[in-house]
Amino acid sequence: MAKRKRKRRRIGERCRFCRDKVKVIDYKDLQSLQRLLSSEAALFSKKRSGNCSRHQRMVKHAVKRARFLALLPYL
């Protein structure tokens, strides 16, 4: 059997929103939200995006609001 390599987070790495001390994720900031979506407009997982749980929930709610207002696609 081949060994699987695991990618470990460095101790100093933190969520991108925690590093920038972001309190609220705005649904109108489409550039930052689109970086967290795949080409099929699905959210990247917390593990892949590198967000903490709190900010991943905020991103989820912001994306849902942006989709409801037709700023982002549902596809």
Secondary structure, DSSP 8 states (H G I E B T S, - for coil): ----------TT---HHHHTT-S---TT-HHHHHTTB-TTS-B--HHHHT--HHHHHHHHHHHHHHHHTTSS---
